[in-house]
Amino acid sequence: MNNILRVLAVLLASSLVTLAAGLVRQKMLALELGPVGVGQLGLLTSLAGAIATLIGLGLSTSGVQRVTVTSSTSEADAAQRSLTLGSLVLGLVAGILGAVLAPSFGLNSDGLDRWAVGLAALLTIVSGGQLALLNGLGQLHKIAWVNSGSAILGTLLTVVTLVVAPRWGLHTALLAPLLLTALLAAFAQRQHRAPRSRTLPGALWPQLRAMVSLGAVFAVGTGIATLGQYGARWLIEKQFGGEALGQYQAAWALTMLYLGVLLSAMGTEFFPRITRAATEVDSAALTDIVRRQITLTVGLALPAICLLILLSEWIMTLFYSAEFRPAAALARQQFMGDIFKLAAWAIGFTLLARQAKRHMFLLEVLWIAVYLPLLWILTRTTGFAGVGWAYAGAYAVYLIASIWAYRHQVGVALPARLWAGVAAAAALAGVHLWGSSSNVWVIIMATLDLIALGAAGAWFLKLRRTRLGSAG
């Protein structure tokens, strides 16, 4: 627990730096390009992400597991070299396919967008492989340094480009953080890699095959889900126009920014730990680890989610501009859905650590199979407000399916009181959503949330000091 708290504090600090840099980048883009430009960036990002996910074969995830389990064996060098070379080769393939296929997804074949998508797909896979290697080696502090550095430098490059050459600003915002992440991670890992051995090329294939066999199923499921997100953006643009797409992208980016702070920090620490536990402890002990992780994740996130629901309109204006105020209502609904997403998050990593390939694939496909039909139905019955409710409803179904998958895979059910707590958290978020339309209720509930957030922070610091004292 002492190590978890120490590492989590470092990673949370890094994620906050990354969040702040991302917000500055989004603010400058919103002021310079408006909702249409922000929506276009969302299209490019989601398309590049879908291609990178499908072609990357999940190496950025399965690579962590493989490097972790081989770190103290004679296979360490082969596993690490396989991850690096595999990411590079797959990145080149994704870059070529991205540039070739981009016009088929509605992008201008004569413009820069198709080449930006291809390069973004290449850099996403390469940078993901570099970070996976660092994560598998346990160099979490280096990951924090890489993420913070790339976010800050990427934002500076974007701001300078928007001032000097505004027409290149959108593509700089897309590519600069990815390129810097790949370069900084490659530099950070050099002294921590396994000693080079005379590994024959034939010895690399078994390592790569082990990673691909686990990652490919995850990649296909996630890739389908990412393509579904692109489809959702396309549907929103066709039905409500480019302005609405920009509002949707702003709400989506806000939820991903704050979720990234928590999930990036906890996932970086939790995944290697649950990977080791999946082979070293029995089902009951594993279930207790997952229960504690869900409790910690939802407990730390709930006060922030409640505050974000109350202050979403003000935050949208601050982070973007007054043009983005309509996105606040959509963001509030998505924050409710994030309660279910956070609860299912630890289960997903556990299934991945146990190589439950079929369950992982079905869960990823299920989300988009529920989200798109709900989006289509609700937007035709309730208008643009249906977008947020479709998001929340899809993640509620996703959580229920994740609970079933965990019980089926591990053989031990997570305790019912845990889900009672998650339901109470969702209900509390609903109360905040209801009260967000009244200034009086906003003030009252925001004050209570700040007190709760301060208490949670004080508890976290006290627990950390207690653990450090016990260790000393």
MARVOLUM-508844 format. One record per residue (C-alpha): residue number from 0; x, z, y. Coordinates in pm, 1 decimal. Last residue first. Layout:
<recs>
REC num       px       pz       py
REC NUM        X        Z        Y
...
</recs>
This chain:
<recs>
REC num       px       pz       py
REC 471   1012.2    840.6    376.9
REC 470    757.5    656.2    162.0
REC 469    499.7    924.3    234.1
REC 468    567.8    897.8    605.3
REC 467    536.6    518.8    592.0
REC 466    209.5    553.4    405.0
REC 465     75.3    799.4    658.6
REC 464    192.0    582.7    946.9
REC 463     11.3    281.3    794.1
REC 462   -305.2    478.6    736.0
REC 461   -296.7    603.0   1094.3
REC 460   -240.7    250.0   1226.9
REC 459   -534.2    110.2   1026.4
REC 458   -759.0    400.3   1117.4
REC 457   -674.8    357.0   1486.0
REC 456   -752.5    -14.3   1463.9
REC 455  -1083.2     52.4   1289.6
REC 454  -1171.5    317.9   1548.8
REC 453  -1088.2     77.4   1831.0
REC 452  -1305.3   -190.4   1674.9
REC 451  -1589.8     58.4   1628.7
REC 450  -1565.1    169.6   1992.0
REC 449  -1553.4   -192.6   2104.2
REC 448  -1854.6   -267.1   1887.1
REC 447  -2053.4     19.8   2038.5
REC 446  -1979.3   -106.2   2388.8
REC 445  -2069.3   -462.1   2287.9
REC 444  -2396.6   -332.8   2143.3
REC 443  -2507.1   -164.8   2464.1
REC 442  -2387.6   -440.9   2698.2
REC 441  -2537.2   -719.3   2487.3
REC 440  -2862.9   -525.4   2449.4
REC 439  -2902.3   -506.6   2826.2
REC 438  -2806.0   -871.0   2875.8
REC 437  -3071.9   -985.2   2628.0
REC 436  -3028.5  -1310.6   2431.8
REC 435  -2746.2  -1168.7   2218.4
REC 434  -2976.9   -903.7   2071.7
REC 433  -3106.2  -1116.7   1784.3
REC 432  -2757.5  -1239.0   1695.0
REC 431  -2631.6   -882.3   1711.7
REC 430  -2904.9   -772.3   1471.8
REC 429  -2812.9  -1060.0   1242.0
REC 428  -2447.4   -947.9   1239.7
REC 427  -2570.8   -604.8   1131.5
REC 426  -2774.1   -765.4    853.5
REC 425  -2468.0   -958.3    735.5
REC 424  -2266.2   -634.1    725.6
REC 423  -2546.7   -460.1    535.3
REC 422  -2549.7   -743.0    280.4
REC 421  -2172.2   -709.0    240.7
REC 420  -2209.5   -333.6    187.7
REC 419  -2480.4   -384.5    -73.8
REC 418  -2247.3   -637.6   -232.5
REC 417  -1979.6   -371.1   -274.6
REC 416  -2236.3   -121.0   -400.3
REC 415  -2314.7   -360.8   -685.8
REC 414  -1965.0   -322.6   -829.1
REC 413  -1766.0   -638.4   -919.5
REC 412  -1854.6   -748.0  -1269.6
REC 411  -1595.3   -743.8  -1547.7
REC 410  -1536.0  -1036.3  -1784.8
REC 409  -1272.4  -1198.7  -1566.3
REC 408  -1397.4  -1559.7  -1580.7
REC 407  -1775.0  -1516.8  -1619.4
REC 406  -1795.5  -1222.0  -1381.1
REC 405  -1579.1  -1401.9  -1126.1
REC 404  -1784.4  -1721.7  -1153.5
REC 403  -2111.4  -1530.5  -1104.2
REC 402  -1981.9  -1360.1   -791.1
REC 401  -1850.6  -1694.1   -663.8
REC 400  -2194.7  -1855.5   -715.8
REC 399  -2359.2  -1586.9   -504.0
REC 398  -2091.4  -1627.8   -237.3
REC 397  -2133.0  -2007.1   -224.6
REC 396  -2511.1  -1972.6   -189.2
REC 395  -2461.2  -1750.0    115.8
REC 394  -2193.3  -1992.1    237.6
REC 393  -2437.7  -2284.4    233.0
REC 392  -2704.3  -2083.8    414.8
REC 391  -2470.5  -1986.6    698.2
REC 390  -2350.2  -2344.1    754.1
REC 389  -2704.7  -2486.7    731.8
REC 388  -2817.0  -2225.8    983.8
REC 387  -2551.5  -2342.1   1226.3
REC 386  -2645.4  -2709.9   1207.0
REC 385  -3017.9  -2632.3   1224.3
REC 384  -2985.3  -2537.1   1589.9
REC 383  -2933.7  -2907.6   1669.8
REC 382  -3296.5  -2982.4   1591.4
REC 381  -3524.1  -2748.2   1395.4
REC 380  -3694.8  -2980.7   1145.5
REC 379  -3467.9  -3284.8   1138.2
REC 378  -3151.7  -3079.4   1186.9
REC 377  -3269.7  -2848.8    908.6
REC 376  -3312.0  -3118.9    642.9
REC 375  -2988.1  -3311.7    699.4
REC 374  -2778.0  -2999.1    741.0
REC 373  -2934.4  -2839.0    433.1
REC 372  -2860.4  -3156.6    235.1
REC 371  -2498.7  -3156.0    364.0
REC 370  -2432.2  -2785.4    310.7
REC 369  -2560.2  -2744.3    -46.3
REC 368  -2352.6  -3016.5   -212.9
REC 367  -2070.9  -2926.6     27.8
REC 366  -2058.7  -2572.5   -100.3
REC 365  -2118.0  -2666.7   -463.1
REC 364  -1819.3  -2902.8   -472.3
REC 363  -1581.8  -2620.5   -380.9
REC 362  -1744.0  -2382.7   -629.1
REC 361  -1743.7  -2638.9   -911.2
REC 360  -1374.8  -2712.7   -870.8
REC 359  -1269.0  -2348.2   -866.8
REC 358  -1487.1  -2267.1  -1167.8
REC 357  -1339.0  -2551.4  -1370.6
REC 356   -980.7  -2466.7  -1280.3
REC 355   -983.4  -2094.5  -1355.7
REC 354   -605.9  -2076.9  -1318.2
REC 353   -605.0  -1694.9  -1316.7
REC 352   -437.5  -1695.5   -973.8
REC 351   -688.8  -1955.7   -853.6
REC 350   -981.7  -1745.6   -970.9
REC 349   -832.4  -1448.6   -787.4
REC 348   -782.6  -1652.0   -471.6
REC 347  -1147.6  -1757.2   -477.4
REC 346  -1269.3  -1402.7   -535.1
REC 345  -1071.5  -1282.5   -232.5
REC 344  -1245.5  -1541.6    -13.0
REC 343  -1603.1  -1482.9   -130.5
REC 342  -1654.9  -1183.1     98.2
REC 341  -1497.1  -1365.0    390.7
REC 340  -1727.1  -1665.8    344.7
REC 339  -2036.9  -1447.3    323.0
REC 338  -1956.1  -1274.2    651.6
REC 337  -1851.6  -1613.3    791.0
REC 336  -2210.4  -1732.9    765.2
REC 335  -2309.4  -1489.4   1038.5
REC 334  -2028.9  -1622.0   1257.7
REC 333  -2167.1  -1971.8   1200.5
REC 332  -2497.8  -1872.5   1354.6
REC 331  -2325.7  -1732.9   1662.3
REC 330  -2108.1  -2045.6   1694.6
REC 329  -2415.2  -2270.7   1709.3
REC 328  -2564.4  -2066.1   1993.6
REC 327  -2233.0  -2074.9   2180.9
REC 326  -2192.7  -2453.3   2149.9
REC 325  -2444.7  -2502.7   2432.3
REC 324  -2188.4  -2339.3   2666.0
REC 323  -1934.5  -2618.9   2614.2
REC 322  -1972.8  -2790.7   2951.2
REC 321  -1878.6  -2462.4   3122.9
REC 320  -1522.5  -2512.0   2997.3
REC 319  -1310.2  -2459.5   2686.1
REC 318  -1159.9  -2118.9   2603.4
REC 317  -1319.2  -1930.8   2892.4
REC 316  -1654.9  -2106.2   2887.9
REC 315  -1678.0  -2080.8   2511.8
REC 314  -1577.8  -1714.5   2528.2
REC 313  -1851.5  -1637.3   2782.4
REC 312  -2111.9  -1801.0   2560.9
REC 311  -1976.5  -1631.1   2248.2
REC 310  -1973.0  -1280.8   2391.8
REC 309  -2237.5  -1118.1   2173.5
REC 308  -2161.6  -1312.2   1856.8
REC 307  -1786.6  -1270.4   1913.1
REC 306  -1828.6   -895.3   1944.8
REC 305  -2016.3   -876.4   1614.7
REC 304  -1755.7  -1091.5   1442.7
REC 303  -1471.4   -872.0   1575.3
REC 302  -1642.0   -555.6   1451.8
REC 301  -1701.0   -716.8   1107.8
REC 300  -1352.7   -860.0   1047.7
REC 299  -1163.0   -543.3    955.2
REC 298  -1435.2   -416.4    722.9
REC 297  -1496.2   -759.0    567.1
REC 296  -1130.3   -801.1    476.5
REC 295  -1064.0   -441.1    372.9
REC 294  -1374.8   -418.1    154.1
REC 293  -1301.9   -756.0     -2.8
REC 292   -942.1   -650.1    -73.7
REC 291  -1046.1   -316.3   -222.2
REC 290  -1291.0   -485.5   -456.9
REC 289  -1030.4   -744.7   -558.6
REC 288   -776.9   -476.2   -648.3
REC 287  -1043.2   -279.7   -840.3
REC 286  -1138.6   -593.3  -1032.9
REC 285   -777.6   -645.4  -1134.2
REC 284   -759.5   -287.1  -1261.2
REC 283  -1072.8   -338.7  -1471.0
REC 282   -954.8   -675.8  -1602.2
REC 281   -618.4   -548.0  -1724.5
REC 280   -294.0   -563.6  -1528.6
REC 279     26.3   -774.2  -1540.9
REC 278    -85.1  -1137.4  -1561.1
REC 277   -346.6  -1146.0  -1285.4
REC 276   -155.2   -876.8  -1096.7
REC 275    135.9  -1112.9  -1030.3
REC 274    -92.5  -1382.7   -889.3
REC 273   -293.5  -1118.0   -702.6
REC 272     21.6  -1016.2   -516.3
REC 271    133.4  -1373.0   -447.2
REC 270   -215.5  -1450.2   -308.0
REC 269   -264.6  -1132.4   -106.3
REC 268     24.4  -1145.2    141.3
REC 267    -18.8  -1500.3    270.1
REC 266   -392.6  -1472.2    222.2
REC 265   -416.0  -1160.0    435.1
REC 264   -237.0  -1305.0    736.1
REC 263   -385.5  -1652.9    709.3
REC 262   -730.1  -1514.3    637.0
REC 261   -735.6  -1279.2    933.5
REC 260   -594.6  -1489.1   1215.7
REC 259   -731.2  -1809.4   1065.0
REC 258  -1081.3  -1666.0   1072.4
REC 257  -1044.7  -1626.2   1448.6
REC 256   -931.2  -1982.8   1495.8
REC 255  -1162.8  -2133.3   1233.0
REC 254  -1470.3  -1984.5   1401.2
REC 253  -1359.8  -2114.8   1740.8
REC 252  -1271.3  -2457.6   1601.2
REC 251  -1616.8  -2493.2   1441.9
REC 250  -1793.2  -2400.1   1765.8
REC 249  -1579.2  -2644.9   1967.3
REC 248  -1622.1  -2916.5   1704.9
REC 247  -1999.9  -2876.0   1710.5
REC 246  -2008.0  -2896.8   2089.1
REC 245  -1788.9  -3207.5   2077.6
REC 244  -2019.0  -3363.3   1819.3
REC 243  -2314.0  -3283.8   2045.1
REC 242  -2148.6  -3473.9   2330.9
REC 241  -2072.3  -3768.0   2101.7
REC 240  -2434.9  -3825.5   2007.5
REC 239  -2720.3  -3624.9   1846.2
REC 238  -2808.5  -3813.3   1525.9
REC 237  -2509.2  -4042.3   1480.0
REC 236  -2260.2  -3783.6   1605.0
REC 235  -2412.7  -3509.4   1390.1
REC 234  -2406.0  -3727.5   1078.2
REC 233  -2043.2  -3829.6   1136.7
REC 232  -1944.8  -3466.5   1184.9
REC 231  -2124.4  -3370.3    864.3
REC 230  -1954.4  -3656.6    680.8
REC 229  -1614.8  -3529.8    797.1
REC 228  -1713.7  -3189.9    663.2
REC 227  -1812.2  -3358.2    336.7
REC 226  -1471.0  -3522.0    324.4
REC 225  -1328.2  -3170.8    348.5
REC 224  -1552.2  -3051.0     64.5
REC 223  -1449.6  -3347.7   -150.3
REC 222  -1085.7  -3270.0    -72.7
REC 221  -1137.5  -2905.8   -162.5
REC 220  -1276.6  -2998.9   -503.4
REC 219  -1013.0  -3265.3   -564.3
REC 218   -731.8  -3043.0   -443.8
REC 217   -837.1  -2744.5   -656.1
REC 216   -848.8  -2962.6   -965.6
REC 215   -514.4  -3117.3   -874.6
REC 214   -346.6  -2783.6   -798.3
REC 213   -344.1  -2634.8  -1145.5
REC 212   -229.1  -2939.6  -1341.7
REC 211    -19.2  -3047.4  -1042.2
REC 210    184.7  -2728.8  -1038.5
REC 209    255.0  -2734.2  -1411.3
REC 208    334.6  -3106.7  -1393.7
REC 207    582.1  -3044.4  -1112.2
REC 206    763.5  -2784.8  -1319.4
REC 205    761.5  -3002.0  -1631.3
REC 204    887.5  -3298.6  -1421.1
REC 203   1187.4  -3126.2  -1268.6
REC 202   1374.9  -3086.0  -1596.9
REC 201   1395.2  -3463.9  -1641.6
REC 200   1585.3  -3494.7  -1314.8
REC 199   1863.3  -3282.5  -1465.9
REC 198   1922.6  -2943.2  -1309.9
REC 197   2287.2  -2882.1  -1247.2
REC 196   2207.4  -2564.5  -1060.4
REC 195   2161.9  -2492.9   -693.7
REC 194   2130.2  -2123.8   -622.0
REC 193   1766.4  -2023.2   -570.6
REC 192   1634.6  -2070.4   -217.5
REC 191   1658.2  -1790.1     35.3
REC 190   1933.7  -1922.1    262.8
REC 189   1763.9  -2257.6    321.6
REC 188   1406.9  -2132.1    365.7
REC 187   1401.2  -2090.3    743.2
REC 186   1533.9  -2440.5    825.2
REC 185   1274.8  -2618.9    610.3
REC 184   1005.2  -2393.9    757.5
REC 183   1112.0  -2477.5   1113.9
REC 182   1106.3  -2853.1   1052.9
REC 181    774.3  -2863.7    866.0
REC 180    601.3  -2632.6   1114.6
REC 179    736.7  -2834.7   1407.8
REC 178    590.0  -3156.2   1268.1
REC 177    251.6  -2997.2   1202.0
REC 176    231.4  -2832.5   1546.0
REC 175    321.6  -3163.6   1720.8
REC 174     82.7  -3393.9   1532.6
REC 173   -276.3  -3325.2   1641.2
REC 172   -209.5  -3193.8   1991.9
REC 171     32.5  -3482.8   2044.9
REC 170   -237.2  -3726.8   1934.6
REC 169   -483.8  -3592.5   2190.8
REC 168   -227.0  -3581.4   2469.9
REC 167    -99.9  -3937.5   2436.8
REC 166   -343.2  -4081.0   2692.7
REC 165   -259.9  -3792.1   2927.0
REC 164    104.0  -3900.6   2979.3
REC 163    288.7  -3654.3   3205.9
REC 162     38.4  -3369.2   3240.4
REC 161   -128.5  -3400.6   2900.6
REC 160    214.1  -3453.8   2743.4
REC 159    352.9  -3136.2   2898.2
REC 158     52.6  -2938.2   2774.3
REC 157     81.4  -3082.4   2424.3
REC 156    455.7  -3016.4   2401.9
REC 155    405.2  -2657.8   2515.8
REC 154    126.0  -2610.1   2262.3
REC 153    341.7  -2739.4   1979.4
REC 152    627.2  -2511.7   2087.1
REC 151    404.4  -2204.6   2080.6
REC 150    224.6  -2292.2   1757.3
REC 149    544.7  -2400.5   1579.6
REC 148    723.6  -2080.7   1675.2
REC 147    440.0  -1849.0   1574.5
REC 146    385.7  -2017.1   1238.7
REC 145    757.2  -2030.8   1157.6
REC 144    824.0  -1668.7   1255.3
REC 143    526.8  -1540.5   1055.2
REC 142    641.4  -1746.7    757.5
REC 141    987.4  -1595.2    795.6
REC 140    835.5  -1247.8    782.8
REC 139    651.7  -1346.2    466.2
REC 138    965.4  -1445.5    280.9
REC 137    827.6  -1356.9    -62.5
REC 136    991.9  -1654.2   -233.7
REC 135    647.6  -1788.5   -323.0
REC 134    549.2  -1772.6     43.0
REC 133    861.4  -1954.8    158.3
REC 132    800.7  -2227.3    -99.0
REC 131    436.0  -2255.3     -0.9
REC 130    538.3  -2288.3    365.4
REC 129    761.2  -2586.2    285.0
REC 128    495.9  -2748.6     67.5
REC 127    231.1  -2711.0    336.9
REC 126    467.2  -2863.3    594.7
REC 125    516.3  -3169.6    373.9
REC 124    147.0  -3209.6    290.6
REC 123     24.4  -3168.7    647.7
REC 122    307.1  -3386.0    783.0
REC 121    203.5  -3684.9    569.6
REC 120   -167.6  -3644.0    651.1
REC 119    -88.7  -3614.3   1022.3
REC 118    123.6  -3929.7   1006.1
REC 117   -158.9  -4125.8    847.2
REC 116   -422.6  -3990.9   1087.2
REC 115   -201.7  -4065.3   1389.1
REC 114   -145.1  -4418.9   1262.6
REC 113   -520.5  -4479.8   1235.9
REC 112   -587.9  -4322.4   1575.9
REC 111   -336.5  -4532.3   1767.0
REC 110   -568.5  -4826.4   1822.1
REC 109   -618.1  -5170.5   1668.5
REC 108   -800.4  -5055.4   1351.0
REC 107  -1040.0  -4840.9   1554.3
REC 106  -1164.3  -4554.2   1339.1
REC 105  -1495.3  -4580.9   1152.5
REC 104  -1399.0  -4437.1    815.7
REC 103  -1287.8  -4774.2    673.3
REC 102  -1054.8  -4805.6    972.2
REC 101   -865.0  -4495.6    845.1
REC 100   -796.0  -4642.5    499.5
REC  99   -462.0  -4811.4    566.7
REC  98   -315.5  -4546.0    796.0
REC  97   -426.3  -4266.2    565.1
REC  96   -309.2  -4449.4    255.1
REC  95     41.9  -4485.6    396.1
REC  94     61.2  -4124.8    512.8
REC  93    -87.6  -3992.0    188.5
REC  92    173.8  -4176.9    -20.3
REC  91    452.6  -4047.4    203.0
REC  90    317.6  -3693.7    175.7
REC  89    293.3  -3722.4   -202.7
REC  88    661.9  -3809.5   -217.8
REC  87    766.7  -3532.9     21.5
REC  86    548.9  -3266.2   -140.0
REC  85    680.1  -3355.8   -486.1
REC  84   1040.0  -3340.5   -367.3
REC  83   1002.0  -2992.7   -217.3
REC  82    786.7  -2849.8   -497.7
REC  81   1009.0  -2995.1   -768.2
REC  80   1317.4  -2852.7   -597.4
REC  79   1164.3  -2506.6   -595.3
REC  78   1051.4  -2519.9   -956.2
REC  77   1385.4  -2655.4  -1078.3
REC  76   1579.0  -2389.3   -887.7
REC  75   1365.4  -2105.0  -1024.2
REC  74   1362.0  -2219.1  -1387.6
REC  73   1639.5  -1978.2  -1491.4
REC  72   1404.0  -1692.2  -1415.8
REC  71   1351.3  -1439.3  -1139.0
REC  70   1154.5  -1664.2   -900.0
REC  69    967.3  -1844.1  -1179.5
REC  68    630.6  -1664.3  -1143.0
REC  67    637.5  -1672.8   -762.6
REC  66    756.9  -2033.4   -730.2
REC  65    472.8  -2147.4   -956.2
REC  64    197.2  -1949.8   -781.7
REC  63    308.3  -2054.8   -435.1
REC  62    335.2  -2416.2   -550.8
REC  61    -23.2  -2403.1   -678.1
REC  60   -141.5  -2361.4   -319.4
REC  59     64.2  -2607.1   -111.7
REC  58     87.2  -2825.4   -421.7
REC  57   -290.8  -2876.1   -427.9
REC  56   -280.0  -3239.3   -534.1
REC  55   -144.7  -3348.5   -194.1
REC  54   -337.0  -3677.8   -221.5
REC  53   -682.3  -3516.2   -204.6
REC  52   -594.4  -3242.1     43.1
REC  51   -387.2  -3469.1    265.4
REC  50   -665.8  -3727.4    277.5
REC  49   -928.5  -3464.2    362.6
REC  48   -706.2  -3302.9    624.7
REC  47   -633.3  -3635.4    792.7
REC  46  -1006.6  -3705.4    809.1
REC  45  -1090.4  -3354.8    937.5
REC  44   -819.5  -3362.3   1203.9
REC  43   -903.3  -3711.6   1327.6
REC  42  -1274.9  -3630.8   1354.8
REC  41  -1209.1  -3296.9   1524.5
REC  40   -977.1  -3463.8   1775.3
REC  39  -1257.0  -3708.2   1855.4
REC  38  -1496.1  -3418.2   1918.2
REC  37  -1250.9  -3259.8   2159.2
REC  36  -1217.6  -3592.4   2340.8
REC  35  -1595.9  -3632.4   2367.9
REC  34  -1641.3  -3271.8   2483.2
REC  33  -1404.0  -3311.5   2780.2
REC  32  -1065.6  -3488.5   2780.4
REC  31   -857.1  -3301.7   3040.1
REC  30  -1038.2  -2969.4   3064.5
REC  29  -1120.7  -2956.3   2694.1
REC  28   -768.6  -3060.8   2594.3
REC  27   -615.8  -2793.1   2814.6
REC  26   -847.4  -2527.0   2673.7
REC  25   -783.7  -2634.8   2313.6
REC  24   -406.1  -2604.6   2358.4
REC  23   -438.9  -2266.6   2528.8
REC  22   -663.7  -2151.0   2245.5
REC  21   -417.0  -2270.8   1985.4
REC  20   -133.6  -2079.3   2152.1
REC  19   -341.6  -1761.6   2156.8
REC  18   -440.5  -1804.0   1792.2
REC  17    -81.6  -1866.6   1682.2
REC  16     28.8  -1552.9   1866.5
REC  15   -257.0  -1361.3   1705.0
REC  14   -156.6  -1500.9   1367.2
REC  13    198.7  -1377.1   1416.2
REC  12     76.1  -1027.7   1501.9
REC  11   -154.2  -1034.0   1198.7
REC  10    137.2  -1141.8    980.8
REC   9    358.2   -856.3   1098.7
REC   8     82.2   -594.6   1058.3
REC   7     -8.9   -732.9    714.4
REC   6    351.2   -703.3    599.9
REC   5    370.1   -334.9    688.6
REC   4     22.0   -257.3    555.1
REC   3     82.7   -432.8    223.7
REC   2    426.7   -276.1    184.0
REC   1    288.8     73.6    235.7
REC   0      0.0      0.0      0.0
</recs>
